Amino acid sequence: MTDLLAHVVQHQGQHLVQQPGNPGNLVEGEDQALERFQKFSPPKFLAGPDPDVAERWLEKMISIFSALHYSEERQVPFVVFQLEGAVRSWWNVIRMKWEREQTPRTWVNFMREFNVKYFPPLVQEKKEDEFIRLRQGNQTVAEYES
């Protein structure tokens, strides 16, 4: 009976990996983490001239990572997995720069680079101006949304 219990416990924990410094010392394996990420149907990002497309894509990625509670270090390779075309080429340049400068691959660093590329100061100023000029008018929020 003890052998059977040990066997069950061993097989239940096979998808977990030992990780020093982690409470409980267990984390989800990369293949299971990627599978969970893909279940959210994350969109691919091809870029383009419209910063609203980049903003919506980034918001979706942030929403997924928030739901999954993935570490910053795990978020970067998963978000890079969604980059295609010219954006993937941009990432390759950033990746080489980070390797040369020994920049950690964290979500904060990725966001900084992404914002520089896809939300330059002129675009940010325009968005701020649009936000400042927003007026509610005569409609309720529910009426406006529909």
CORVENTA-V939991 format. One line per field, one symbol per residue. ss: DSSP state (H for helix, E for strand, - for the rest). phi: phi as a letter, one per 40 degrees, with the letter a starting at -180 (. if undefined). burial: I if it has 16 or more other C-alpha atoms within 10 Angstrom, else O. Layout:
ss: ???
phi: ???
burial: ???
This chain:
ss: -HHHHHHHHHHH---EEE----HHHEEE-HHHHHHHHHH-----E-----HHHHHHHHHHHHHHHHHH---HHHHHHHHH--E--HHHHHHHHHHHHHHHH-----HHHHHHHHHHHH--HHHHHHHHHHHH--------HHHHH-
phi: .cccccccccccccccbcacgbdgfbbccdccccccdcccfcccbbgiccccccccccccccccccccfccdccccccccdccbgccccdcdccdccccccfcccbcccccccccccbbcdcccccccccccccbcgccccccccc
burial: OOOOOOOOOOOOOOOOOOOOOOOOOOOIOOOOIOOOIOOOOIOOIOIOOOIOOIOOIIOIIOOIIOOOOIOOOIIIOIIIOIIOOOIIOOIOOIIOOOOOOOOOIOIOOIOOOIIOOIIOOOOOOOOOOOOOOOOOOOOOOOOOOO
